[in-house]
Amino acid sequence: SIRPFVESFLQLGLPLNYLVNNAGVMTPKEFRASKQGLETQFATNHLAHFLLTELLMPQLRATRRNGGEARIVILSSVASALCKTV
């Protein structure tokens, strides 16, 4: 679903000022594989964000070259608050 989204977005010809990657799957109760056979949480929260960013990077750079602001924001879940020792 990442590649079709990127293709559709790029066809709009819009600048890309902000890309927000937000975690999407949290502790599934049982193993579920992605279409590629990878564990769903890892595939969704890490690999999908990487692919989305990689495919949109040229548009972010073009936006910046044309004088626009371009930023990437990467978020995680509130689960990080559970780790008290880091």
N, C-alpha and C positions, 0 to 999 in steps of 0.2 A: 504493500500500500504506500510505501515511501516514494518509490519511483513514479507511480502515476500522479501522486500529489505534486511532486516537484515539476513534472512535465506540465501539468495544468497551471501551476503558478507561473512558471516561466513564460508560458504562452500569453499571459495577461500583459506582459511587458512592463510591469510595475517595478519601482525600486524596492529593495529589501533593506529596511533600516534596522529592524530588530528581529532576531531569531531567538526564541525562547524554547529551550529543551527542558521539559519537566518530566520527572519520573512518572511512570504510568502503571506499573504492576508491583504489588507489594505482597510478599510471602504467600504464594499460592499454596493451598492445602495439599495438593498432590502435583506430581510432575506432569507438566504439559509441555509439549514440544511445539516450537514455531514451525512454519512451513519448511524451514531449512533444517529442521531436526535439532535445533538448539533449545536449551531451557528457556521458557517464555520470559521470565523476569529478566534474565541477562540479555536476551535478544531485544526485548522492548526497551529496557531502561538504559542500555549501554550501546549495543550495536546499532540499533535503529537511530539513536541520537547522532552517533558518529556518521552514519550514512547520510542522514538528512543534512547535517552540517557540511559534509564533504560535497554533496551535490549542489548545495546552495551557495557555497563559498564563492564561485565566480560571480554570482549576482550581488553578493555582499561587497565584493571588491569593486565591481562596476559602479555600484551605488556610491561608494566612497570616492572613486575616481571622478565621478560627476558632481562632487561637492556635498553629497549627502552624508548623514551620520549612519554608521553601520556598527552594530554591536551584537555580540552573541552572549546570551545569558543562560547559564546552566544551573538548574535547581535540583535539589534532592528532596526526598520526603522528610517529614518531621521525625522519622525514625532515627535520624542522626542525634536527636536530643536524648535518646535512650542511652547513648554511650557517654558515660560520665567521666571516664578515665583518659580521654584523648584531649 
